[in-house]
Each structure stands twice: as C-alpha cells, then as structure tokens.
C-alpha cells in the first residue's frame, strides 16, 4: 500500500473501494498500480488475517459507515479512498482510538442522508478489540492537506476567503454536533477538487476538516480551552 501520511494516532494509506451490496472492502494499492483480478480478491478475502504483530491485510471487509444506506450506493466500486490504520498495543489504547469511529459516525450522514460538505466523511470501518486494530476508510483528498496546498499554490484573496469559510463552516458543524476537535491546524484540513469543476479550465476547491483522533465530546473531560459555543455566549 502507498503511504499517504503518518500521525500520532495511525498511518494513512491509499486504497480502492470494492463495494458490495451489504458490505464494503478496501484493497491496498502498491506504489505502482496494477490490474487486480476478481479471483485474487476473493481468495485474499477468504484468507484474511488481521492484527498479528501489526501485519495488516491487503483486503479487508469493512462495515458501511451508515446503516441507512449501503456502501455501494454512494461510493462507486473502483473509487480511490484513504484508509487509516491504527494498531494499538493495549485494550485501553484501543478504546481511545475507537472514539474516532464514534465521532465520525456522529459527524456523518443524518437520518435524511445529509452529509456536511466541509467534514471528511467515513465510508466504512472495521475494528477488533481482541486483535487490537482499527481500520477506517475515508474520502481521499486529491489535493492533500491545506498546509501543503498553500505552499504549492498561489493563494489569491478569493481563494483564501473560500478556504477560510470552509474551515469555519466545518468546525462550526462539529460544534453543532457537540464535538470539539482539539487539534486544529492546517495539516488537519484536507483539500478536494470540487467535483462540479473537474472539466473546467479553472478548478475550484473544497476544504474539509479531518483527523478526529484527539476530538472530545462537549460535556466530557476535554483538555482546557473554551469552545466556540462557550466563547460566543
């Protein structure tokens, strides 16, 4: 699998969605992409082993993020995705990492299927407390993180304004769901090309808040600091 980034809570790899009607899967991509045969995918699925000495499978079945819809219904088979891999050493550490899945579920689609455009969406997940691993399939940011994007592009005033607005709206939505991020920085905002401008001469971009490994729910013992809700009272 190609490594996209590494943080204190885990490592993110590129992957490809292999969705079915009642389950989802990801396939780790090698650095040089190859054509994969369906037969080989099924064989790997049958012989899957996860969590042994931190060794992870190329193919893993995962639970769709939303019980209201199937993975297949909104993430086409073959779509490139990001897979966050976390291998804790203890069950206590596992319980902490598993909170990120809970936060992503809270920030995901509501009963009407609404997904906030400025929050990275979890597509599927798998975790096992006995084997000590947490896998999360996420949207893949084609433009990388905001810090790298800003260094590589000339950000004019309109683009800066749009990026800042997206950041504020994403964090504001988290506040509305009573979740504090606790680790806001340019590296934790991801940049996506706006799908409606893929074929345009001038692409526009969407910024989404990501990485909820340190996030806390309002009302729990979060680290010191006022939330936007408290500050605006």
C-alpha positions in Angstrom: 0.0 0.0 0.0 1.2 3.5 -0.7 1.6 5.5 2.5 0.0 8.9 2.4 0.9 10.2 5.8 1.6 9.2 9.4 0.5 10.8 12.7 0.4 10.1 16.4 -2.8 8.0 16.0 -2.0 5.9 13.0 -0.9 5.7 9.3 -3.0 6.6 6.3 -2.7 4.6 3.1 -4.3 4.8 -0.4 -6.8 2.2 -1.2 -9.5 1.3 -3.7 -13.2 0.7 -2.9 -14.5 -2.8 -3.6 -18.1 -2.3 -2.6 -20.8 -4.9 -2.5 -24.5 -4.5 -1.6 -24.2 -5.5 2.1 -20.5 -4.8 2.9 -17.5 -2.8 1.9 -13.9 -3.5 1.3 -10.7 -1.8 0.6 -7.7 -3.0 -1.4 -4.3 -1.7 -0.6 -2.7 -0.2 -3.7 1.0 -0.8 -4.4 3.1 2.3 -5.3 2.9 1.2 -9.0 -0.8 0.5 -9.6 -1.6 -2.9 -11.1 -4.7 -4.6 -12.5 -6.2 -6.8 -9.9 -8.2 -9.9 -10.8 -11.6 -10.6 -9.1 -10.5 -14.2 -8.4 -7.4 -13.0 -6.5 -9.6 -10.5 -4.5 -11.9 -13.3 -3.4 -9.0 -15.6 -2.4 -7.5 -12.8 -0.3 -10.9 -12.1 1.3 -11.2 -15.8 2.3 -7.7 -15.9 3.8 -7.8 -12.6 5.6 -5.7 -12.3 8.8 -5.6 -9.0 10.7 -3.8 -7.7 13.8 -1.0 -10.2 14.1 2.2 -8.3 15.0 0.8 -5.2 13.4 0.6 -7.0 10.0 -2.5 -5.9 8.1 -4.3 -7.5 5.1 -4.3 -6.1 1.6 -8.1 -6.8 1.5 -10.4 -6.3 4.5 -14.1 -6.4 4.8 -15.5 -3.4 6.5 -18.8 -2.2 7.9 -20.6 0.6 5.9 -20.5 3.8 7.8 -24.2 4.4 7.6 -26.8 1.8 8.4 -29.3 3.9 6.4 -27.6 3.2 3.1 -25.2 0.7 1.6 -21.6 1.5 0.9 -22.2 0.7 -2.8 -25.0 3.3 -3.1 -22.8 6.3 -2.8 -19.1 5.2 -3.3 -18.7 3.5 -6.7 -16.6 0.4 -7.0 -13.1 1.3 -8.0 -13.1 4.7 -6.3 -9.8 5.7 -4.7 -10.1 6.1 -0.9 -7.9 6.7 2.1 -7.5 4.0 4.7 -6.4 5.0 8.2 -4.8 2.1 10.0 -4.4 2.1 13.8 -2.8 -0.8 15.7 -2.9 -0.1 19.5 -0.8 -2.0 21.9 -3.3 -2.3 24.7 -7.1 -2.6 25.0 -7.1 0.8 26.9 -5.4 2.4 23.9 -7.8 0.7 21.6 -10.8 2.2 23.5 -9.3 5.6 22.9 -8.7 5.1 19.2 -12.2 3.6 18.8 -13.6 7.0 19.8 -12.6 8.4 16.4 -15.1 6.0 14.8 -17.8 7.2 17.1 -17.0 10.8 16.3 -17.1 10.1 12.6 -20.4 8.4 12.9 -21.8 11.4 14.7 -20.4 13.8 12.0 -21.6 11.5 9.2 -25.0 11.3 7.4 -28.1 12.1 9.4 -31.4 10.3 9.0 -32.2 12.3 5.9 -28.9 11.4 4.3 -27.4 14.9 4.7 -23.6 15.0 4.8 -21.8 18.2 5.6 -19.5 19.2 2.7 -16.8 20.6 4.9 -16.3 17.5 7.1 -14.4 14.4 5.8 -16.7 11.5 5.6 -16.1 8.0 6.9 -17.1 5.5 4.2 -16.6 2.3 6.2 -14.7 0.9 9.2 -13.6 -2.2 11.0 -12.2 -2.7 14.5 -11.5 -5.6 16.7 -10.7 -5.2 20.5 -9.2 -8.7 20.8 -6.9 -8.5 17.7 -6.2 -4.8 18.5 -6.7 -2.9 15.3 -8.9 -0.1 13.9 -9.4 0.5 10.2 -11.2 3.5 8.8 -12.0 4.1 5.1 -12.3 7.8 4.3 -12.7 10.1 1.4 -9.3 10.6 -0.4 -8.3 14.3 -0.7 -6.8 14.7 -4.2 -5.1 18.0 -3.3 -3.6 16.9 0.0 -3.7 18.9 3.2 -4.2 22.6 3.5 -0.6 23.3 4.6 0.9 21.6 1.5 -1.8 23.1 -0.8 -1.0 26.6 0.5 2.8 26.1 -0.1 2.3 24.7 -3.6 -0.2 27.2 -4.9 -0.5 30.9 -5.1 -3.5 31.7 -2.9 -5.2 34.8 -4.1 -7.7 36.7 -1.9 -10.9 35.0 -3.2 -9.3 31.5 -2.7 -8.1 32.4 0.8 -11.6 33.6 1.6 -13.2 30.4 0.3 -10.7 28.2 2.2 -11.2 30.1 5.4 -15.0 29.9 5.0 -14.9 26.2 4.5 -12.7 25.7 7.6 -15.1 27.8 9.8 -18.2 26.0 8.5 -16.6 22.6 9.0 -15.6 23.4 12.6 -19.0 25.1 13.2 -20.8 21.9 12.2 -18.7 19.9 14.6 -19.7 22.3 17.3 -23.4 21.9 16.4 -22.9 18.1 16.9 -21.2 18.9 20.3 -17.7 17.7 19.3 -14.5 19.6 19.9 -11.7 18.9 17.5 -8.8 19.7 20.0 -6.1 19.7 17.3 -6.9 22.3 14.7 -4.0 23.1 12.3 -3.6 23.4 8.6 -2.3 19.8 8.4 -5.7 18.6 9.6 -7.7 20.3 6.9 -7.9 18.4 3.6 -8.4 20.0 0.1 -10.6 18.4 -2.5 -11.2 19.5 -6.1 -14.9 20.5 -6.4 -16.5 17.7 -8.5 -18.5 20.2 -10.5 -15.3 21.8 -11.8 -13.4 18.7 -12.9 -13.8 19.5 -16.5 -13.5 23.3 -16.1 -10.5 25.4 -17.1 -10.5 26.9 -13.6 -11.0 24.3 -10.9 -12.4 25.3 -7.5 -11.7 23.6 -4.2 -13.5 22.4 -1.1 -11.7 22.3 2.3 -12.8 19.7 4.8 -11.9 19.3 8.5 -10.3 15.9 9.3 -8.4 13.7 11.8 -10.6 13.4 14.9 -8.3 11.2 16.9 -8.0 13.8 19.7 -11.6 15.1 19.5 -13.8 15.2 22.6 -17.5 15.5 23.1 -18.8 18.5 24.9 -19.6 17.5 28.5 -16.7 15.1 28.8 -13.3 15.9 30.4 -11.7 17.6 27.4 -8.4 19.4 27.8 -8.6 23.0 28.9 -9.9 25.6 26.5 -13.3 27.2 25.6 -15.4 26.0 22.8 -16.8 28.4 20.2 -20.2 27.9 21.8 -18.9 29.0 25.2 -16.9 31.9 23.8 -19.8 33.4 21.9 -22.2 33.4 24.9 
